Amino acid sequence: MNIIPTAIPDVLIIEPKVFGDARGFFFESFNQRVFNQATGLDLPFVQDNHSRSAKGVLRGLHYQLKQPQGKLVRVVRGSVFDVAVDLRKSSPHFGKWVGVELSEHNHRQMWVPAGFAHGFLVTSESADFLYKTTDYYAPEHERCIAWDDPAIGIQWPLEGTPSLSAKDQQGLLLAQAEVYA
């Protein structure tokens, strides 16, 4: 497993060791012991989620104010541009973002710690997106930051206008949103 730091040190890109030949490939998508050793983190993952989205769908920027979730995210089919935004007021990176392409071809994963908003844009015809979380989904605590907040300035690789859920269309600007201490 190769750990690649990002501009926000708590967000990590994880590249598994992939063994491939003419028949296909094999890799461990998750091994708790290896993850702990490679990242220095010891986290319980309590829920696995799977979403499928069409090209141009943008999901996010989501977070849970209470019961915050750390997320280990990856794509098993297609490709996405994946983004994490630091919402910790006490962080020197507050309001900053990092983004990376996750795809079925690069097998990369991204670790998004609790205290961050998360979102992604589907860049292939469709994408299957998987993520492990460190706490359970709690819709009563879910919040959404506007995907296009100019104060954050995410450079989405858009081709036209993204397809958004009704919830995501109601995302707040960072300046108006509840954030972490």
N, C-alpha and C positions, 0 to 999 in steps of 0.2 A: 504494500500500500504506500502510495506517495502522497504526502500532504503538501499542498501548495498554499502559502499564505496569500491573503488579499490585502487591499489597502486598508481594510478594517480588520485588525488582527484577530478578533474573535470569530470572524467568518472564515471558514476554511473550504478549499476545494480538495476533494479526495479522489485520487485516481487508483482504482484497484489494479492488482496484477491480473492481466488477461492472458489466458493461454489459448492460442488459436492455431488452426491449421486449415487445410482445404475443406474439412468436414464442418467447421464452425468454430465456436469458442466456448470457454468455460471461465468463470471467475466467481469468487465468493462475493456476493453483493453486500453481505454484512456478516461480521464476526465480532461479537462483543469484546472479546479479549484483544484482538488485533486493533479494533477501533480505539479502545481505552489506551493501549500502549502507544499508538501512533499519534493520538490527539492530546493525550494527557487528561482526557475527560473520563468521568465514570458516571454515566447517566442511565437512568431506566427509560427504556422505550416502552410505551404502554398501548400504542395504537398505530396501525398501519392504514394508510389511505391510498386510494387509486382514483385518478380522474382521467377522463378522455375528453379532449377538446379539439375543435376544428381550427384550421389556420386562421390567424387573426384574432382568436379569442385571447383576451387579457383578463387574468384573474388576479385580484388584489387591489390594493396592498392590505393584506389582512394581518390581524394580531388579536390576541386575547389579553385584555387589561388585567383581569384576574385569571388564575390558572394559566399563566403564560406558557406557550409551547415552544420548546426547541424543536427544530425540524431537520431531519436528514433527508434530502430530496434527490431524486434521480428520474431519468426518462428511460423507459424501456422500448418505446416505439416513437419515432419522429424526433423532433428537436424543439427546444424552447430557449428563450432568453430569460434567465432566472435572476431575480433581484431581491436583495435584502437591504432594508433601511434601518439604521440605528435610531431607536426611539427612547434611549436611555438619557435623560436630561443630564445625568452626572458624567456621561461619556464625552471624551474630547472629540468623538466622531458623531455626536448627536446631529441628526438630520442628513448625514452623509449616506451614500448608497454604494453598493458594489453589484456588478452584474456579470454573468458568465453564461456561455452557451452550454447547455446540457443536452446530450443526444444519445440515441441508440448506438452511434458509432464511436463516440469518445468515452462512453461509459462513466463519465465523471459524475460525482455527487457533490452536493454543497451542504455544508453544515451551517444552519441558520440558528443561532442561539436564541433563547428566550430573551425578550426585550427588543426584538426586531420585528418590523413589518415585513411581510413576504408577498411576492407576486411573481407571475410569469406571463410571457407572451408566447403563443405557439407560432413558430416560424416555418414549420413543415405543413403538409396537407392536413395532418392530424397528429396528435401526440398523446401517448399514455404516460402519465406522470404519477410516480409513486413517492410517498413520504412516510417516514416514521416520526412519531411525535413523543415528546417526553411528558405530556399531560393530555388528558382527555379533552375532546371538543366540548366547549361550553358556549352555546350560541348566545346566552344572555350576557356573556362577557366579551363577545366578539366586537371588534371595531374595524373601521376601514379608512385608510388614508387615500386621498385622491391620487390616482395613478399618474396624473399630469400636473401635480403641484409644482409650479415654477420655482418655489423655494428649495425643492429637492433637486429638480432638474434631471430626472432620469432620461437617459438617451436611449429610448426604446427603438429597436430596429423595425419601425413601422412601415407598412405598405398601405397607406390609407388610414382610415379610422378603425380603431379596434372594436371588436364585439365585446360588450360589457353586460354583466348581469344588472338587474335593477338595483341590487344592493351596492354593486361597485360604482354605479352611476351616482350614488349618493355619498361617496367617499368625501371626507372632510379634508380641508387643507391642514397641513401640519400645525400651523399657528393656532388652529381652532380645536385640534384633537387632544383627547386625553392621552398622556404618555406616561412612561415609567419615571420614577424618581432618579 
